Amino acid sequence: MRKEKFAPHLYPPPAEAAGGEEGGLGWMKGELELLKGQSLYRKLRVLEEIKGTRATVDGRKISLFCGNDYLGLSQHPKLIEAAKQALETSGVGTGSARLISGTQKRHVELEDRIARFFRREKALLFSSGYLANLGVLSALTQTGDTIILDKLCHASLIDAARLANAAVRVYPHKNLEYLEKILKRTPHLYPPPAKVVGGSEGGKIWIVTDSIFSMDGDLAPLPGLVELKNRYGAYLVIDEAHGTGIFGERGRGVAEHFGVSDEIDIHIGTLSKAIGSFGGFVTGCSELIDYLVNFARPFIFETALPASICAASIEAFDLLEHEPELRHRLWQNVKRLRSGLKQVGVPLLESESPIIPVVFGDEKKTLDAAERLLKEGFLIPAVRYPTVSKGKARLRVTVSAAHSEDQIGGLIETFKRLLSLAD
Ligand SMILES: *Cc1c(COP(=O)(O)O)cnc(C)c1O
């Protein structure tokens, strides 16, 4: 829409361009008005006095059913204590990139911890999962390579593919037959040239997917993807942002759940969701990590994560190992909420995770529903384009181990009332 309206463009934009009469940056107002007209305008909401899954918004107490803190670890006393101690000994900021003077003991400890937890040779921290995705795809791809993405991949993977030096292809959501068609048509060498990553001949194929799709809550068909990547000599890159800590017997993610961990070439994750802390990571073989240290620009040119954040993350991995009941409580809550919502007639997607989308389709209807839920004391924002396709707007309900039975029961009752009003 934006391109059609303003390209080719003049600067300053002509006066008739939406809201342009003010000159300067006035055209922005026009574009924002357009968003409002389409119920696509977004604004920030301030949470105060956050206590687990409860907070105060505009002076009113509400329950949060929208975050990704699936195990409630972000407020765990052990994480807080670990962060405090590191603050005392290491200060707030790190003041430098990792390769200059930003690497501290806790970065290395956390990277070792991550590698051990996922049973990989090595791991590397990034400032966020988003930057880990940008770093991996931009550093590893070369002219002649092809990146193949699931249509519903997270925005950070799409942006990463845009930054990468490769052709980009997209297959319909979870459609392995279509993916195979692309693989058959993609010229490539196999096995990759001896110099591997960094080899000048290129022609490598990178299949890239979320392990859990963040807006639909369904799982990627990892066993099928592994089979195809082996058959066609491609690499498989998975983004376990929503799988880490909650899927698999030990919380190692969806790859563990399917028993294919050893077949994943590159495993990317975030420490900001179930881990309850902050930052992103990549884990895999030691050549991969060494390569990223030398070529991944979001790693090389960013200031290192604070030691306090790393200390909290290390503590979280200990909790994942020693308190599996956190995961059990989460899955109990997922079951309770899903079956309760189904019982009162809420149309649910076949999600298999703590992400439970209620798809309304229409943007305005979704916004209205979110507004009514907030009045009843539940914060569940309306997810709209461009996060999901136009006409696929939804309430993205997420549940955590920290929700009480009362909160879950209250949400189910409120949905029931909402539905009866809609009839
Ligand atoms: C949240 C998310 C990210 C980004 O992780 P951050 O650590 O928040 O930057 C990447 N990929 C997926 C699938 C996500 O849901």
The ligand as an ORCA input file, in Angstrom:
! r2SCAN-3c Opt
* xyz 0 1
  C       9.852    -14.092     19.746
  C      10.410    -14.769     18.569
  C      11.675    -14.433     18.087
  C      12.464    -13.278     18.643
  O      13.062    -13.584     19.851
  P      13.505    -12.355     20.791
  O      14.455    -12.980     21.734
  O      12.264    -11.853     21.414
  O      14.140    -11.364     19.887
  C      12.186    -15.148     17.045
  N      11.480    -16.156     16.471
  C      10.261    -16.492     16.901
  C       9.541    -17.622     16.243
  C       9.676    -15.802     17.954
  O       8.446    -16.101     18.351
*
